[in-house]
């Protein structure tokens, strides 16, 4: 049968050499080889082994070392003749002899799941470059870039575990939009990892198109080289004092995850301070009281300056002019002026008086203890000077507006630093974001009158802490019925309505499940880095247009836990064409530049001192002219 198969299919002359180290090994092979290779089918002759003489062993040894078959001829009279050391084998038998029978330690044991399919856009439109696209067809990173146009720019979420590249992608978006689109960019840095923006090409004074500086770095922590000198209780120019009062109380309560009772104490104390200082200029009760008219020549001069700047030609004001006769813009200027004498220490003192009066109400005293434990640090040491009344303070609503007045743009980095506790950073950064947003909304109305302001974007590092607050050791009366994400409604409004006013909000977070769902769903654009938490992956998949339930799309859910470092799944979800809405696997482009030291920052941007000047000493009774001098720094 085998001869018939060999005549039909063909056969191979095959030499099989078995090598052994000892005589005992030779005898073992002579018994094992016929048993192993006899097969299950009938054969003409079984596999035979041959004991070699010394000359034969020398001859076969040479051929074995040369990996060359033997050519000795053997004649069997009246039967056949052929090679003495070869066997005629069919194709199947040769395959059995030559099949590898080894155990490999290494790649042969590694089973790598295939990377899921992602979109690839070779002709994606855009004038800024964010990342390089990965091709599912070739399995390689390509030189095809992921680009973006202003029409598809939207709120963006950068989410993933720490160390996998969220900041790289966010920095690239901030750099490209600031330099090439001339956006106004504010970075609320919980630490101090964004200071390298000072060395970004084309943004600083030496490399920008107009030769002007478009980058600034400020710090929140005390003892910093460029502190943000800012009176927290001073009313911003474009925010109603009553609304600002509520904003400060609510955001400071939200930052510490305080309850409704504690928020009530904080708001009530602020209301009393603002009323006693005459800040609530539009309140009928104040207008009918002793502060319901212009008090002195300084307030008169303030109103005159406002009328001159607005071009109004009304009757000259004088001490005693009733507030109800003033325009809304004049009432706002007066509120800003009167609020300059307030500071957090007065707020803390008022809360202490509440505590003293509530000796028998232990529940309220405990609530006030929690409030005071958080606020007292703002009324002590360097922080009292940095965030108190100061003529050298800056208007935070103007952050990011640098360069020429006709075309202001730039990036401002606000560093929280490691020297400050998390509550203080969360409270200050959240208040900054709300002021900037509310001011930008008001500026949007001014743009209808012909003024030019660039679109604004705010980057939130550690967005979980800024949006939902931080836990502390202080007592809180927050009830168990509160939401697990007690985010202020101010932030929810910002993310829902920001696009209407050309305001874009970008968050960076490690734990997606701790982000408020209403905010995350408002981010049409998303960059997802490696994420291993099951709850986080269940929230991310719907954002990418994949199912998080059942047996479909499970390969994407598993891939989220093994995305390589610096790679991300990007989805630019703001488009009217469904073709562009598929997720893409990309590698964001890193901006390679040095991170400046404190000394280099002060040499490039100048130092800011907290030393009290003559103007600071008179801050409790500021002159109206000072409010029109603009921003100034004590250097």
Secondary structure, DSSP 4 states (H G I P E B T S, - for coil): -HHHHHHHH-EEEE------SSHHHHHHHHHHHHHHHS-SS--SS-----PPPHHHHHHHHHHHHHT-----EEEETTTEEEETT-EEEEHHHHHHHHS------SGGG--PPPPPP-B--TT---SEEEEEEEETTTTEEEEEEEEE-GGG---EEEE-STTSSHHHHHHHHHHHHHHHH--EEEEEESSS--GGGGG-TTTSTTTSTTSS--EEEEE-STT-TBB----TTSPPTTS-HHHHHHHHHHHHHHHTT--HHHHHHHHHHHHHHHHHTT--TT-HHHHTSTTSB--SHHHHHHHHHHHHHHT---PPP-TT-BGGGS-HHHHHHHHHHHHTT--HHHHHHHHHHHHHH-SS-HHHHHHHHHHHHHHGGGGSHHHHHHTS--TT---GGGTT-BS-GGG-BEEEEEE--SSS-HHHHHHHHHHHHHHHHHHHHHHHHHHTTT-----EEEEETTHHHHHH----SS-----TTS-SS---HHHHHHHHHGGGGTEEEEEEES-GGGS-HHHHTT--EEEE-----HHHHHHHHHHTT---STTSSHHHHHHTTSPPTTEEEEEE---S-GGG-S-EEEEEPP---PPPPHHHHHHHH--B-----HHHHGGGG--GGGGGS------
